[in-house]
């Protein structure tokens, strides 16, 4: 965990010193080399191994391997004195108070006054660690609980002690939010703080409900996964990934330290979990837990599920549920919750039992773990990946309706909830004039959520600020002369409605506004073009219609670049195909640090047809200087498309050539993305934005380049690295990027390349093997290599 935290600080450009204990004995291979314990390599073996192990994990803790240059390693014996040159010391040692105190005693010897000291403990009371330390140490000491993996899980709990200076708390809340990209949640120094207190309660309640409702592992994971707005790993798979021992440790800690908790008995382990602990079936770390991966007689991988009654592993059973079927066509998560609440089968029954118990639990935890209800929701969304926090879920079901159901199931909401309803307040949250407010219990009024004035949340603006919409997009006035166009198709795929909406937004912005942002609050920016539409047109051989659709796509990309107002694209998470092509043509890309960008059209048997191939040819041209650079630039750009490379971070998107220097910025906190994009659009407008001129000086290599491309494709095919159809697509891609079979290097226009791109796309879309690939994506969600 310490290595992963170090990696994340390095991700944002911070110089990090990572220290660990020195080994107490030599490894056999070290003895064989005649090394001694005082050898520097031996003394740093533990810290270096931990860092190397972290970096090798998938997904990676670093945005790009280059950030590792920011991390220096050392050991407690030799290098503790070096902390005098650092501004923040984070302790991430074993969960043992005596050991932690010993480390802090060393830290105090060497730290300079004013240095921040924080602990990443998940369970030990924060105030106990500071006992015996100096006043300056105590004033600058705090708990900072990162959730693992720290790059991906957004929660950072801040737990001050009575001695922590208020400005230190304010700094950590702000720094964690803006620079580390975290949802920072202020916690009280109570057992397990907020997220683990509520999250482990929720898991333990489910573990007990399994027996009561006669549920299987497969049923629980199906009922508590994405359909409920929870991670795909749901309940039992998450336990396997995290480690059953971790959950058991926290549950036992809560049982021991929360004797007055009404749910105290729920923190006792069910018999089947006790048996799993005895058997060391702890999940992925022991190769088996609630699931076990095996090989069939034919050598195929099979994942078995644990039968909780017999504790034997059996093939997974398909889960059927009328309630789940009813939720499938419902995109709006809050509306799905109403369907779950009324479900007549096991899915509905589990939802009511677990949700009603959760509602009682969180209402009782105020003010014990938090004075404000929104902090509990923030913690569960950011720490456990819930799309709706407990109080948001309660609102979705209906506060009054849920209370009536709770009483039938033996649950009771806290008195303050009844008082809220009696006063005529029917929800925990409400939106007024574009501002989201929460119910403040002490004042019995609604207050604006702190910090959200720095965010743009489209959900809060959509009702009153939408100036135009169709079935695929909404155009929203962000104020200050800036419009935003958001997609709201499935997976934010790009079809006719989205193309129409973007052009309408540019028309409106050019006439009455100063700039445009293309961004949304969806789970992903865009999964690319609507391949279903392409498939249907190709199967029906509607070539004129498909040609027109591709031309409109290209023209829209070109309008994004050559409009008379600045256009800023704000991608996040999946930004594939057409979503990437729009980004390639933006005046500026304001992207989330977690942006997975790529031109992936090869996977469906075509080449990028919305201007992406043209744009890569243009960028390769701008890199041409001498013959060697010409070949390398063409080769690099060609392979990025040909291998369908997708960035693993916003920073890697630049390394892959999807972003241009000085034309992109990165928002560490996704919540700030749209506000940052709006600010960039204003900056460009205020700087006297001038409409760019279309390029007519793009150098293409013609036959000289085709020789390089065709030779490479033939070599790959001969070596059985690619299929015959891959070879054909590669040659089509190369033909476009080289400007066709021109006899000599020539300067061409953008439109010339767009026409070649569109012709190649259409010809490939008519190929049977391309249609098979598209069909595989549509029907199975998996690429087909044929």
C-alpha positions in Angstrom: 0.0 0.0 0.0 2.9 2.4 0.8 4.4 1.8 -2.7 1.0 2.4 -4.3 0.6 5.7 -2.4 4.1 6.7 -3.4 3.3 6.0 -7.0 0.2 8.2 -7.0 2.1 11.1 -5.5 4.7 10.6 -8.3 1.8 10.6 -10.8 1.1 14.2 -10.0 4.8 15.2 -10.2 5.8 15.1 -6.5 9.3 14.0 -5.4 8.9 11.0 -3.2 11.2 9.2 -0.7 9.9 5.6 -0.1 11.3 4.0 3.0 10.9 0.5 4.5 12.5 -1.8 7.0 15.9 -3.3 6.3 16.0 -7.2 6.1 17.0 -9.1 9.2 18.5 -12.0 7.3 20.0 -12.8 3.9 18.2 -14.7 1.1 20.0 -17.8 -0.2 20.9 -16.1 -3.5 22.4 -13.2 -1.5 24.5 -15.6 0.6 25.6 -17.3 -2.6 26.9 -13.9 -3.9 28.8 -13.3 -0.6 26.7 -10.3 0.3 26.4 -9.0 3.8 23.4 -7.5 5.6 25.0 -4.0 5.5 25.2 -4.2 1.7 23.1 -1.3 0.2 21.4 -3.6 -2.3 20.4 -6.0 0.5 19.3 -3.2 2.9 16.9 -1.8 0.3 15.7 -5.2 -1.0 12.3 -5.0 0.8 11.4 -1.5 -0.3 12.6 -2.1 -3.9 10.8 -5.4 -4.2 7.6 -3.9 -2.9 7.8 -1.0 -5.4 8.6 -3.4 -8.3 5.7 -5.6 -7.3 3.3 -2.7 -7.2 4.4 -1.4 -10.6 3.8 -4.9 -12.1 0.2 -5.1 -10.9 -2.6 -4.7 -13.4 -4.1 -2.1 -13.5 -0.9 -0.1 -13.0 -0.5 2.3 -10.1 1.3 4.8 -12.4 0.0 6.9 -15.3 3.2 6.2 -17.2 6.5 4.5 -16.3 8.3 7.8 -16.5 6.9 8.9 -13.2 9.0 6.3 -11.4 11.9 8.7 -11.8 10.2 10.8 -9.1 10.6 8.0 -6.5 13.8 7.4 -4.5 14.0 4.4 -2.1 15.7 3.7 1.1 15.5 2.0 4.5 14.7 3.1 8.1 18.2 2.5 9.4 20.2 4.6 6.9 17.8 7.1 5.4 15.3 8.2 8.0 17.3 11.4 8.5 16.5 12.4 4.9 12.9 13.1 5.8 14.1 16.5 7.0 14.1 17.5 3.3 10.5 16.6 2.7 7.2 18.4 3.5 4.8 15.5 4.2 5.5 12.2 6.0 2.9 9.4 5.5 3.1 6.4 7.7 1.8 3.1 6.1 3.4 0.4 8.4 1.7 -2.6 9.8 -1.5 -2.1 11.8 0.1 -2.3 15.2 -0.1 0.7 17.5 3.2 0.0 19.2 5.1 -0.3 15.9 3.4 2.9 14.7 4.4 4.8 17.8 8.0 3.5 17.4 8.1 4.8 13.8 6.7 8.2 14.9 9.4 8.5 17.6 12.0 8.1 14.8 10.1 10.6 12.6 10.1 13.2 15.3 13.9 12.9 15.7 14.4 14.1 12.1 11.4 16.0 10.8 11.7 19.7 10.5 9.1 21.8 12.4 5.9 22.3 10.4 6.2 19.1 8.5 2.9 17.3 7.9 2.7 13.8 9.5 -0.2 11.5 8.6 -1.2 7.9 9.1 -2.9 5.7 6.6 -4.4 3.4 9.3 -7.8 1.9 8.6 -8.7 1.0 12.1 -6.4 2.3 14.9 -7.7 5.4 16.7 -5.7 8.4 15.3 -5.4 10.2 18.6 -3.6 7.2 20.2 -0.7 7.4 17.8 0.2 11.0 18.7 0.5 10.3 22.4 3.8 11.4 23.8 4.7 13.5 20.8 5.6 17.2 20.8 3.0 20.0 20.5 4.3 20.8 16.9 4.0 17.2 15.9 0.4 16.9 17.3 -0.6 20.2 15.6 0.5 18.8 12.2 -0.7 15.2 12.7 -3.8 13.7 11.1 -5.2 10.5 9.7 -5.2 10.3 5.9 -6.9 7.0 4.9 -6.3 6.2 1.2 -8.4 3.4 -0.2 -6.6 0.7 -2.2 -5.7 0.9 -5.0 -5.1 4.6 -4.3 -4.8 5.6 -8.0 -8.3 4.3 -8.8 -10.4 4.5 -5.7 -11.3 8.1 -5.1 -11.9 8.2 -1.4 -9.5 9.9 0.9 -10.7 10.1 4.5 -9.3 12.9 6.6 -9.4 12.2 10.3 -8.1 15.0 12.6 -7.4 14.7 16.3 -8.4 17.3 18.9 -4.8 18.7 18.5 -4.7 19.0 14.7 -4.6 22.7 13.6 -7.7 23.6 11.5 -5.6 25.0 8.7 -3.9 21.6 8.4 -7.3 19.9 7.9 -8.3 22.6 5.4 -5.1 22.1 3.4 -5.5 18.3 3.3 -9.1 18.5 2.2 -8.3 20.9 -0.6 -5.0 19.3 -1.7 -6.5 15.8 -1.8 -9.4 17.1 -3.9 -7.6 19.3 -6.4 -4.2 17.7 -6.8 -4.6 14.1 -5.8 -8.0 13.9 -7.5 -9.8 12.5 -4.5 -13.2 12.8 -2.9 -12.0 14.1 0.5 -14.3 13.2 3.3 -13.9 14.7 6.8 -14.3 11.9 9.4 -14.5 11.6 13.1 -12.0 9.5 15.0 -14.5 6.6 15.4 -13.9 2.8 14.7 -13.3 2.2 10.9 -14.2 5.9 10.3 -17.1 6.3 7.7 -16.7 4.1 4.6 -15.5 0.9 6.2 -18.0 1.3 9.1 -20.9 1.5 6.7 -19.4 -0.7 3.9 -18.5 -3.6 6.2 -21.9 -3.4 7.9 -23.5 -3.7 4.5 -21.3 -6.7 3.5 -21.8 -8.4 6.9 -25.6 -7.9 6.7 -25.5 -9.6 3.3 -23.5 -12.5 4.5 -26.1 -13.2 7.1 -29.0 -12.6 4.7 -27.6 -15.3 2.4 -28.7 -18.0 4.9 -31.9 -16.3 5.8 -33.1 -15.9 2.2 -31.5 -19.1 0.9 -29.3 -17.3 -1.7 -26.4 -18.6 -3.7 -23.1 -16.8 -4.3 -24.1 -16.3 -8.0 -27.5 -14.8 -7.0 -26.1 -12.3 -4.5 -23.5 -11.1 -7.0 -26.1 -10.8 -9.8 -28.5 -8.9 -7.5 -25.9 -6.5 -6.0 -23.9 -5.6 -9.1 -24.2 -3.1 -11.9 -28.0 -3.3 -12.0 -28.0 -1.8 -8.5 -25.4 0.8 -9.4 -22.6 -1.1 -7.7 -19.3 -2.4 -9.2 -19.3 -5.4 -11.5 -17.5 -7.4 -8.9 -20.6 -6.9 -6.6 -20.2 -8.5 -3.2 -18.5 -11.9 -3.2 -16.2 -11.3 -6.1 -15.1 -8.0 -4.4 -14.4 -9.9 -1.2 -12.2 -12.3 -3.2 -10.3 -9.5 -4.8 -9.7 -7.5 -1.6 -9.1 -10.6 0.5 -11.6 -12.2 2.9 -9.1 -11.8 5.7 -9.2 -8.0 5.3 -13.0 -7.9 5.6 -12.8 -10.3 8.6 -10.2 -8.1 10.3 -12.3 -5.0 10.0 -15.5 -6.8 11.1 -13.8 -8.3 14.2 -12.5 -4.8 15.0 -16.0 -3.4 14.8 -17.4 -6.2 16.9 -14.8 -5.5 19.6 -14.8 -1.7 19.5 -18.5 -1.0 18.9 -20.3 -2.8 21.8 -23.2 -0.3 21.8 -23.9 -0.5 18.0 -27.4 -1.8 17.4 -26.0 -4.0 14.6 -23.3 -5.4 16.9 -24.3 -9.0 16.4 -24.1 -8.6 12.6 -20.4 -8.1 12.9 -20.0 -11.8 14.1 -18.9 -14.1 11.3 -21.4 -16.6 9.9 -20.3 -20.2 10.3 -19.5 -20.6 6.6 -17.2 -17.6 6.7 -15.5 -18.9 9.9 -14.9 -22.2 8.0 -13.5 -20.4 5.0 -11.1 -18.5 7.3 -10.0 -21.8 8.9 -9.4 -23.3 5.4 -7.6 -20.2 4.3 -10.0 -19.7 1.4 -9.3 -16.0 1.5 -9.9 -15.1 -2.2 -7.4 -14.4 -5.0 -4.4 -14.3 -2.7 -5.0 -18.0 -1.8 -6.3 -19.0 -5.2 -9.8 -19.7 -3.9 -12.5 -17.9 -1.9 -16.1 -17.6 -2.9 -14.9 -18.4 -6.4 -12.2 -20.8 -7.6 -10.5 -20.8 -11.0 -9.8 -24.3 -12.4 -9.1 -26.1 -15.7 -11.5 -28.4 -17.4 -10.5 -31.8 -18.8 -10.2 -30.0 -22.2 -7.8 -27.4 -20.7 -10.3 -24.5 -20.7 -10.4 -22.2 -17.7 -13.5 -22.5 -15.6 -14.5 -20.4 -12.6 -16.4 -22.4 -10.0 -18.7 -20.9 -7.3 -18.7 -22.0 -3.7 -21.9 -23.7 -2.5 -22.4 -22.0 0.9 -24.3 -25.0 2.3 -21.9 -27.8 1.5 -18.7 -25.6 1.1 -18.0 -27.4 -2.2 -17.1 -25.7 -5.4 -19.6 -26.2 -8.3 -20.1 -24.9 -11.8 -21.8 -21.5 -11.8 -25.5 -21.5 -12.3 -27.3 -19.0 -14.5 -29.3 -16.6 -12.4 -32.9 -15.8 -13.6 -34.9 -13.0 -12.1 -38.1 -11.3 -13.3 -37.1 -8.1 -11.3 -33.7 -8.0 -13.1 -35.4 -8.4 -16.5 -37.7 -5.5 -15.7 -34.7 -3.2 -14.9 -32.7 -4.0 -18.0 -34.4 -1.4 -20.3 -34.3 1.3 -17.6 -31.3 3.5 -18.0 -32.1 5.9 -15.1 -30.6 4.3 -12.0 -33.1 5.9 -9.6 -36.0 4.6 -11.5 -34.4 1.1 -11.4 -34.4 1.3 -7.6 -38.2 1.7 -7.5 -38.5 -1.5 -9.6 -36.1 -3.3 -7.2 -38.2 -2.1 -4.2 -41.3 -3.6 -5.6 -39.8 -6.8 -6.9 -41.7 -10.0 -6.1 -38.8 -12.4 -6.4 -35.5 -13.0 -4.5 -33.9 -9.9 -6.1 -36.6 -7.7 -4.7 -36.6 -9.5 -1.3 -32.9 -9.1 -1.0 -33.1 -5.4 -2.0 -35.7 -4.7 0.7 -34.0 -6.6 3.5 -30.6 -5.1 2.8 -31.7 -1.6 1.9 -34.1 -1.2 4.8 -31.4 -2.4 7.2 -28.9 0.0 5.6 -31.3 2.9 5.9 -31.8 2.2 9.7 -28.0 1.8 10.2 -26.9 5.0 8.5 -29.6 7.2 10.1 -28.5 5.8 13.5 -24.8 6.6 12.7 -25.5 10.4 12.7 -24.0 12.1 14.6 -21.7 9.3 15.8 -19.6 9.0 12.7 -20.6 12.2 10.9 -22.8 15.3 11.6 -23.7 15.6 7.9 -25.4 12.9 5.9 -23.8 13.8 2.6 -20.4 12.7 3.9 -21.6 9.2 4.3 -22.9 9.2 0.7 -19.6 10.7 -0.5 -17.6 8.0 1.3 -19.6 5.1 -0.1 -19.5 6.4 -3.6 -15.8 7.1 -3.6 -14.7 4.2 -1.4 -16.9 1.3 -2.5 -17.9 2.4 -6.0 -21.6 2.8 -5.3 -23.3 5.1 -7.8 -25.8 6.1 -5.2 -24.9 6.6 -1.5 -27.3 5.3 1.2 -29.2 8.5 1.6 -29.4 9.0 -2.2 -30.7 5.4 -2.5 -33.3 6.2 0.2 -34.4 9.3 -1.8 -34.7 7.2 -5.0 -37.0 4.6 -3.2 -38.9 7.5 -1.5 -38.2 8.4 2.1 -41.7 8.0 3.3 -42.4 4.9 1.3 -39.2 3.3 2.6 -40.1 4.0 6.2 -43.4 2.3 5.8 -41.6 -0.8 4.3 -38.9 -0.7 7.0 -41.5 -1.0 9.7 -42.9 -4.2 8.0 -39.4 -5.6 8.0 -38.6 -4.8 11.6 -36.4 -1.8 10.9 -36.8 1.7 12.3 -35.4 5.0 11.0 -33.8 7.4 13.5 -35.9 10.0 15.1 -34.4 12.9 13.1 -35.7 11.3 9.9 -39.3 11.3 11.2 -38.8 14.9 12.4 -37.7 15.9 8.9 -40.8 14.4 7.3 -43.1 15.9 10.0 -41.7 19.3 9.0 -42.8 18.8 5.4 -39.3 17.9 4.1 -39.7 14.9 1.9 -36.1 14.2 0.8 -32.5 14.3 2.0 -31.4 16.2 -1.1 -33.0 18.7 -3.5 -31.9 20.9 -6.3 -32.8 24.6 -6.3 -31.7 27.1 -9.0 -29.0 24.6 -10.2 -27.6 24.1 -6.7 -27.8 20.7 -5.0 -28.6 21.0 -1.3 -28.6 18.5 1.5 -30.8 18.4 4.6 -28.9 19.8 7.6 -30.1 18.0 10.7 -29.1 20.5 13.4 -30.6 23.5 11.6 -33.5 21.5 10.0 -32.9 23.4 6.8 -31.3 22.6 3.4 -27.8 23.8 2.8 -25.7 23.8 -0.4 -23.2 21.0 -0.6 -19.8 22.5 0.4 -17.2 22.8 -2.4 -19.7 22.1 -5.3 -19.6 25.7 -6.3 -16.3 24.9 -8.0 -17.9 22.0 -9.9 -20.3 21.9 -12.9 -22.8 19.1 -12.3 -25.0 18.7 -15.4 -27.7 16.9 -13.4 -28.3 20.1 -11.5 -28.5 22.3 -14.6 -30.4 20.1 -17.0 -33.9 21.1 -15.9 -33.5 24.9 -16.1 -30.5 25.5 -18.4 -31.1 23.2 -21.3 -31.5 25.3 -24.5 -31.9 22.5 -27.0 -32.1 18.8 -27.0 -32.9 15.7 -29.0 -32.9 12.0 -28.2 -29.1 11.8 -28.2 -27.9 15.1 -26.8 -28.7 18.0 -24.6 -27.2 21.5 -25.1 -26.9 23.3 -21.7 -26.0 26.9 -21.0 -23.1 26.8 -18.6 -23.1 30.6 -18.2 -20.4 33.2 -19.2 -21.2 32.7 -22.8 -20.2 29.0 -22.9 -22.5 26.1 -24.1 -22.0 22.4 -23.2 -23.2 19.6 -25.4 -23.6 16.3 -23.6 -24.4 12.9 -25.1 -26.9 10.6 -23.4 -27.1 7.6 -25.6 -26.2 4.1 -24.4 -22.4 4.1 -23.6 -22.5 7.6 -25.2 -22.2 6.1 -28.6 -22.2 8.5 -31.6 -25.0 8.2 -34.1 -27.1 10.6 -36.1 -28.7 12.4 -33.2 -25.3 13.1 -31.6 -23.8 14.4 -34.9 -26.9 16.6 -35.3 -26.6 17.9 -31.8 -23.0 18.8 -32.0 -23.6 20.7 -35.2 -26.6 22.5 -33.7 -24.4 23.4 -30.6 -21.7 24.9 -32.9 -24.4 26.8 -34.8 -25.8 28.3 -31.6 -22.4 29.0 -30.1 -21.2 30.8 -33.3 -24.3 33.0 -33.3 -24.9 33.9 -29.7 -22.1 32.5 -27.4 -18.4 32.6 -27.0 -17.4 29.0 -26.8 -18.4 25.3 -26.6 -17.5 22.4 -24.4 -18.3 18.8 -25.4 -18.5 16.8 -22.2 -20.8 14.7 -20.1 -21.3 13.2 -16.7 -21.7 9.6 -18.0 -19.7 6.7 -16.8 -17.7 7.0 -20.1 -17.2 9.9 -22.5 -17.9 7.8 -25.5 -17.5 4.2 -26.6 -17.3 5.4 -30.2 -19.6 5.3 -33.2 -22.8 3.4 -33.2 -21.6 0.2 -34.9 -25.1 -1.2 -34.9 -26.1 1.5 -37.3 -23.1 0.8 -39.5 -23.8 -2.9 -39.5 -27.4 -2.5 -40.6 -26.5 -0.1 -43.4 -23.7 -2.4 -44.6 -25.9 -5.6 -44.4 -28.7 -3.8 -46.3 -26.1 -2.5 -48.8 -27.3 1.1 -48.3 -24.0 2.4 -49.5 -25.2 5.9 -50.3 -26.7 6.3 -46.8 -23.5 5.0 -45.2 -21.4 7.2 -47.3 -23.5 10.2 -46.3 -23.3 9.2 -42.6 -19.5 8.9 -42.7 -19.2 12.2 -44.6 -21.4 13.9 -41.9 -19.1 12.4 -39.2 -16.0 13.7 -40.9 -17.6 17.1 -41.5 -18.5 17.3 -37.8 -14.9 16.6 -36.8 -13.8 19.4 -39.1 -16.4 21.8 -37.7 -15.1 21.1 -34.3 -11.7 22.3 -35.5 -12.7 25.0 -37.9 -15.6 26.7 -36.2 -15.4 30.4 -35.4 -15.6 29.8 -31.7 -13.2 27.7 -29.5 -14.3 24.1 -28.9 -13.0 22.3 -25.9 -13.6 18.5 -25.6 -13.6 17.1 -22.1 -13.1 13.3 -22.3 -12.9 10.8 -19.4 -12.7 7.1 -19.0 -13.5 5.3 -22.3 -12.8 7.7 -25.2 -12.8 5.4 -28.1 -13.2 5.6 -31.9 -15.3 8.7 -32.7 -15.0 10.0 -29.2 -11.2 10.0 -29.7 -11.6 11.6 -33.2 -13.6 14.5 -31.8 -10.8 15.0 -29.2 -8.2 14.9 -32.0 -9.9 17.9 -33.7 -10.6 20.1 -30.6 -9.0 23.4 -30.0 -8.1 22.1 -26.6 -8.6 18.8 -24.8 -9.3 19.1 -21.1 -9.2 15.5 -20.0 -9.5 13.4 -16.9 -6.3 11.8 -15.6 -8.3 8.5 -16.0 -8.9 8.7 -19.7 -8.6 5.6 -21.8 -8.3 7.0 -25.4 -7.8 5.1 -28.6 -8.7 4.6 -32.2 -9.9 1.0 -32.1 -11.7 0.6 -35.4 -9.3 -2.2 -36.5 -11.2 -4.4 -33.9 -14.4 -4.1 -36.0 -12.6 -4.6 -39.4 -12.4 -0.9 -40.6 -10.1 2.1 -40.2 -10.9 5.3 -38.4 -13.4 7.1 -40.6 -14.3 10.2 -38.7 -11.1 12.1 -39.5 -8.9 10.0 -37.3 -6.8 8.5 -40.1 -6.5 11.9 -41.8 -5.4 13.5 -38.6 -2.7 11.0 -37.9 -1.4 11.4 -41.4 -1.3 15.2 -40.8 0.5 14.8 -37.5 3.0 12.5 -39.0 3.6 15.1 -41.8 4.4 17.7 -39.2 7.1 15.5 -37.7 8.9 14.8 -41.1 12.4 16.3 -41.1 14.7 13.8 -42.7 14.2 10.4 -44.3 14.7 8.5 -41.0 12.3 10.6 -39.1 9.8 10.3 -42.0 9.8 6.6 -41.7 9.7 6.5 -37.9 6.8 9.1 -37.8 4.8 7.1 -40.3 5.5 3.8 -38.6 4.7 5.0 -35.1 1.4 6.6 -36.2 0.5 3.6 -38.3 1.1 1.1 -35.5 -0.9 3.1 -33.0 -4.0 2.7 -35.2 -3.0 -0.7 -36.5 -2.6 -2.1 -33.0 -5.7 -0.3 -31.7 -3.6 1.1 -28.9 -5.6 2.5 -26.0 -4.0 4.8 -23.4 -4.1 3.6 -19.8 -4.2 7.2 -18.6 -4.5 10.8 -19.8 -0.8 11.1 -19.7 -0.2 8.1 -21.9 -2.7 9.4 -24.4 -0.1 12.1 -25.1 2.7 9.6 -25.4 0.6 7.7 -28.0 0.1 10.8 -30.1 -3.6 11.4 -29.4 -2.9 14.7 -27.7 -0.7 17.6 -28.9 1.7 19.6 -26.8 0.2 22.8 -25.4 -3.3 21.7 -26.6 -4.3 19.6 -23.6 -4.6 19.9 -19.9 -5.4 17.2 -17.3 -7.9 17.5 -14.5 -6.9 15.2 -11.6 -10.3 15.3 -10.1 -13.0 14.1 -12.5 -15.6 16.3 -10.6 -13.7 19.4 -11.7 -13.4 18.4 -15.4 -16.3 20.4 -16.9 -15.5 23.4 -14.8 -11.9 23.3 -16.0 -13.1 22.8 -19.6 -15.4 25.8 -19.3 -12.5 27.9 -17.9 -10.3 26.9 -20.8 -13.0 27.8 -23.4 -13.3 31.3 -21.7 -9.5 31.7 -21.7 -9.3 30.9 -25.5 -12.2 33.3 -26.2 -10.7 36.1 -24.1 -7.4 35.7 -25.9 -9.0 36.7 -29.2 -9.8 33.3 -30.7 -9.3 33.2 -34.5 -10.8 30.6 -36.7 -8.0 28.3 -38.0 -7.4 27.8 -41.7 -7.7 24.4 -43.3 -4.4 22.7 -44.1 -3.3 22.2 -47.7 0.4 21.4 -46.9 0.2 17.9 -45.6 3.1 15.9 -46.9 2.3 12.3 -47.8 4.9 9.8 -49.1 2.9 8.0 -51.8 4.6 4.8 -53.1 7.7 5.5 -50.9 5.6 5.1 -47.8 3.4 2.3 -49.2 6.5 0.2 -49.7 7.3 0.5 -46.0 3.7 -0.3 -45.0 3.1 -3.2 -47.4 6.4 -4.8 -46.5 5.6 -4.6 -42.8 2.1 -6.0 -43.3 3.4 -8.9 -45.4 6.1 -9.7 -42.8 3.6 -9.7 -40.0 1.2 -12.0 -42.0 4.0 -14.4 -43.0 5.0 -14.7 -39.4 1.4 -15.5 -38.4 1.1 -12.4 -36.2 -1.9 -11.1 -38.1 -4.7 -12.6 -40.2 -5.2 -12.2 -43.9 -8.0 -9.7 -43.1 -5.8 -7.8 -40.8 -3.3 -7.5 -43.6 -6.0 -6.1 -45.9 -7.1 -3.5 -43.3 -3.4 -2.6 -42.7 -2.9 -2.0 -46.4 -6.0 0.1 -46.6 -4.8 2.2 -43.7 -1.4 2.6 -45.1 -2.9 3.6 -48.5 -4.8 6.5 -46.8 -1.9 7.6 -44.6 0.5 7.7 -47.6 -2.0 9.6 -49.7 -2.5 6.8 -52.2 -0.1 5.5 -54.7 1.4 8.9 -55.7 4.6 8.5 -57.5 6.5 10.9 -55.2 6.1 12.6 -51.9 3.4 15.3 -52.4 1.6 18.0 -50.4 -2.2 17.4 -50.2 -5.2 18.9 -48.5 -7.2 17.6 -45.6 -10.2 17.0 -47.8 -8.1 14.9 -50.1 -7.2 12.6 -47.2 -10.7 12.6 -45.8 -12.0 11.4 -49.2 -9.5 8.6 -49.2 -10.3 7.7 -45.6 -14.1 7.5 -46.4 -13.5 5.4 -49.5 -11.4 2.9 -47.5 -13.9 2.8 -44.7 -16.8 2.0 -47.1 -14.8 -0.7 -48.9 -13.9 -2.4 -45.7 -17.4 -2.1 -44.3 -18.6 -4.2 -47.2 -16.2 -7.1 -46.4 -17.8 -10.2 -45.0 -15.1 -10.6 -42.4 -15.5 -7.0 -41.3 -19.2 -7.6 -40.8 -18.4 -10.7 -38.8 -16.3 -8.6 -36.5 -18.9 -5.9 -36.1 -21.5 -8.6 -35.4 -19.3 -10.1 -32.7 -19.0 -6.7 -30.9 -22.8 -6.2 -31.1 -23.9 -9.6 -30.0 -21.1 -10.7 -27.7 -19.3 -7.5 -26.7 -16.0 -9.2 -27.7 -13.6 -8.5 -30.7 -13.3 -11.3 -33.2 -10.0 -12.0 -34.9 -10.8 -13.7 -38.2 
